[in-house]
Amino acid sequence: RVSAFCLELACLFAVLAVMYSALLDNFWFVVLLYSIHFLLMEVWRVLDRPTIITLLTMQMWIVVPFLADISMVNMLFLLLLLILSLKVMQSFVLLVAWAVLRPQLGWKTMSELSEHDRQAKQAAARQVFRYDIVVEYLYVSMLGHQLHLYAAVFIMLVNLAVQFVLVLLDMAFGLHSWCLLNSRLASR
């Protein structure tokens, strides 16, 4: 955990070292976007995680930068800086939470022979559960969830494009069915 935190901090400093200061002119716009995202995710938690709010935040990060009067290169660098900064903060908070809560990952294998053992096992389970709550909160609040959703959408779009090309090839020449399945199944 300490080495992961140091590595992420080094990456952040490396990016800051090579970034022109002119690229940071609109940093407060990205901070405003993140603040709106954070508030929407808090509403998302209170309302028992409705999908519409997740879709709204996904659209916000795609549409709003185009509406702002900021060059795309500048916006991409600002988003990179935001993501790296959030990763550093997330690693630091997780490191502190790990040090404070001291979750025992092997709590399931703890002995239950006496009442004292059962209480110790329940206390260890509570600590792991509390740490899991911190991990989940930071995963959603620090854009980890959002980035994974974008990656999933990208993978689905690539899959759709490949399937579309394969259907076109199969409709035109029967190439997909002939090569991959069986020559007798090829479309004519």
N, C-alpha and C positions, 0 to 999 in steps of 0.2 A: 504494500500500500504506500509506503514511503517512497519507494523508487518510482512507482507510477505517478505519484504526485510531482516528484522532482522532474521526471521526464516531460510531463505536460507543462510544467512551469518553464522548462528549458525551451519547449516548442513555442510557447507564447512569447518568450523573450526573443527567440530567433526571428519570429515573424515581426515583432515590433522593431527589431534592429534593422530590418531591410525595408520596412514600410515607409513610404514618404509621408511626411506630416500633412501634406495637402490631402491625402486620402482620408485623414481623420476629421476633416472639416464637418462632415455630416454625421458624426458618431452619435450625437444626441437623437437623431431621427431613428437610428437603429435601437437605441436605448428606449425610446418611446414605443416602438413596435414591440420590443420585448416586454415592456411594462403592460401593454395591452394584452399580449399573449399570456403573461403571468396572471393577470386579473381574470381573463377568460378561463384559464385552467382552474382557478379557485372556484369560479362559478360552476365549472364542469364537475368539480368534486362535490360541491354543495347539492347540486341537482342530480346526483347519482350517475354521473358520467354519460350524459346524452351524446349520441353520435354527431348531432348537428353542430355542437360547439367544436368538436374535433375538426369537422369539415370546414367550419368557419375559420378556425385558426390556420388550417392548411391553405385556404384561399387567401387569407390575409397576407401570409408570407410570400405568396406568388404575385398577387395583384397590386398591393400597395406600393412596392418598390417601383413598379412601372408608372404609377401615378405621380410619384414624387419627382422633383426636378433634380435627380441625381444620376450621374453616369453609371452605367451598368458595371464597369470595372471598379469604380469606387464602391458601389453597393456590394459587390461580391467580396471585396477586401474587408469591408466593414462587417459583413456577415461572418466571414472567416474569423476575424478578430473577436466577434461576439461569441462564436461557438468555442473558440479556444479559451477565452476568458471564463466562460461558464463551465467548461471542463475542469479548469484549474480550481474554480470555487467548489465544484461538486466533489472533486478528489479531496480537497482540504476538509470539507464538511464530513465526508465519509470517513476520513482518517480520524477526525476528532470524535465522531460518533462511535467508531470502532474502539477507540481508546477509552471513552467514557462508559459505553454499554458492555464492552467485553463479551460479545456473543460467543457462545460455545456451540460450534457447528455439530459437534458430536452428542448433543443433548438426547437424541433418540436412543442412543445405546447406553445411556446412564442407568445405573442399577436402581431398582425400585423395591429393594428388600425391606427397608424400614420406612417409617413415616418421614424421618429426616431425609432419606434418599429421595422419596417422592416429592417432598417440598423443594429439594435442591434441583430436581429435574424440572419441576414446574417453573421455578425461578429462572433456570437456564432457558427454557422454552419461551418465557416472557421476554427475556433479553434479546433472543434471536428475532422474535416477532417485532419488537420495538425497532431493532436495527432494520428489518425488512420494510417497515413503514417508512423509515428515513430514506432507504434506497429507492422505494417506489415514488416517494414524494419528489426526490431530486431527479429521478429519471423523467418524470413528466414535466416538472417545472424548469429544468435546465435544458430543454429542447432535445433530449435523447429520444424520447418517444416520437417527437415530430420528425426528426431526421430518419428514424427507422420507417415511419409511415411513407415519407418521400421515396426511400429506397424500395419499399414494397410496391409502390405505384409505378416506379420506373421499371422494375422487374416485370410487372404485369403488362406494361405497355410493350416492352421488348418481346415478351412471350406472344402477345397479340400480333405484333408485326411479323414475327417468324411464322406463326400459324397462318396468317393471311398470305404470305408468300408461298408457303407450302400448299395451301388450297388452290392458289392461282396456278402453280406448277402442275398440280394434280388435275385441275380442270382442263388445262391447255394440253398437256402431254401425257398425263397419267404417270409422270416421272416418280412422284412420291410413293404411290402405291406399288409401282413396278419395282423400284429399287429396294424399298424397305419392307414391303409386305410379301406380295406374291405376284408373279407376273400374270397369273390368271385373274387377279383382282383388279388389275389396272383398268382405269376408266378408258373408254374408247372415244 
